[in-house]
Amino acid sequence: MKIDRIDHFVLTVADLASTQRFYCDGLGMELVTFGEGRHALAFGRQKINLHILGRELEPKATTPMPGSGDFCLISREPLEAWMAHFKRLGIPLLLEPSPRTGATGAIRSIYLRDPDGNLVEISNYQDQ
């Protein structure tokens, strides 16, 4: 038995509009509505489902809280292009490009926070 890939994960957010601006304008994701008014951020072949604080759906995490996420997103765009993009948008970086280890090898990463304080890592694999 093996897991193949991540399909989606859930973030609990305080403000849907702020989250949409950050992830759609800042990271190029698409806000989609599905089911009975549920929201998600779609990108590639995966998505981030959004639960609004106080209106989470069951089943949910034991203690859903905005700002408790920490995840890495892989991009083919060079980190320098992302840095210039975030500078234009006024989104501060927490850490300049630095070497890290991804799921399948060496990566180079930058870090920033979304409106809820989640830690977002954007990385390039070094063999790209």
C-alpha positions in Angstrom: 0.0 0.0 0.0 1.4 3.4 -1.0 0.2 7.0 -1.2 0.7 8.4 -4.7 0.4 12.2 -4.3 -1.4 15.0 -2.5 -4.7 15.9 -4.0 -5.7 18.8 -1.6 -5.2 20.1 1.9 -7.3 22.4 4.0 -6.5 25.8 5.4 -8.7 27.6 7.9 -8.8 31.3 7.1 -10.1 34.3 8.8 -10.9 36.4 5.7 -11.7 34.8 2.3 -11.1 38.1 0.4 -7.6 38.6 1.8 -6.8 34.9 1.2 -8.1 35.2 -2.4 -5.9 38.3 -3.1 -2.8 36.7 -1.7 -3.1 33.3 -3.4 -4.7 34.4 -6.7 -2.9 37.7 -7.3 0.3 36.8 -5.6 0.7 33.1 -6.5 -1.5 32.8 -9.6 -4.0 30.3 -8.2 -7.7 30.3 -9.1 -10.5 30.6 -6.6 -13.1 28.0 -7.4 -16.5 27.3 -5.8 -17.7 23.8 -5.5 -20.3 21.7 -3.7 -22.7 23.9 -1.7 -20.8 27.2 -1.7 -17.4 25.7 -0.7 -14.2 27.5 -1.8 -10.8 26.3 -2.9 -7.6 27.6 -4.5 -6.8 25.5 -7.6 -3.4 25.2 -9.2 -1.9 22.5 -11.4 -3.6 19.2 -10.5 -4.3 20.0 -6.9 -6.1 22.5 -4.7 -6.2 24.0 -1.2 -9.7 23.8 0.2 -10.6 26.8 2.4 -12.6 26.7 5.6 -13.7 30.0 7.1 -12.9 30.3 10.8 -16.0 29.4 12.8 -17.7 27.8 9.7 -15.5 24.8 9.3 -17.0 21.7 7.7 -17.0 18.2 9.3 -14.9 16.3 9.6 -12.2 18.8 10.4 -8.9 19.1 12.2 -9.1 18.8 16.0 -8.2 22.4 16.5 -8.6 24.4 13.2 -6.8 27.7 13.4 -5.7 30.3 10.9 -2.0 30.6 10.6 -1.0 27.0 11.6 0.0 25.9 8.1 3.5 25.5 6.8 3.9 24.1 3.3 6.2 24.2 0.2 5.1 24.9 -3.3 7.3 24.1 -6.3 7.6 26.5 -9.2 9.4 26.4 -12.6 9.7 30.2 -12.5 13.1 31.3 -11.1 13.0 32.5 -7.5 14.4 35.9 -8.6 11.3 36.4 -10.7 9.1 35.6 -7.7 11.1 38.0 -5.6 10.5 40.8 -8.0 6.8 39.9 -8.3 6.4 40.0 -4.5 8.3 43.3 -4.3 5.9 44.8 -6.8 2.9 43.6 -4.8 4.4 44.8 -1.5 4.6 41.2 -0.1 7.6 40.9 2.2 9.9 37.9 2.1 11.0 36.3 5.4 14.1 34.6 3.9 16.1 35.1 0.8 16.9 32.1 -1.4 18.4 29.4 0.6 19.2 25.7 0.0 16.8 23.1 1.4 15.8 19.5 0.8 12.6 18.7 -1.1 10.7 15.5 -1.5 12.9 14.3 -4.4 16.1 16.3 -4.0 17.9 19.6 -3.5 15.7 22.7 -3.7 16.3 26.4 -3.3 13.6 28.3 -1.4 12.1 31.6 -0.4 9.6 32.1 2.4 6.7 34.4 3.0 3.5 34.5 5.1 0.0 34.6 3.8 -2.6 37.0 5.4 -3.3 34.4 8.2 0.3 33.9 9.0 0.8 30.5 7.3 4.4 29.9 6.3 4.5 29.6 2.5 7.7 28.2 0.9 8.2 28.6 -2.8 11.0 26.5 -4.3 12.8 25.5 -7.4 14.4 22.0 -7.8 18.1 22.5 -8.5 18.0 20.1 -11.4 15.5 22.2 -13.4 
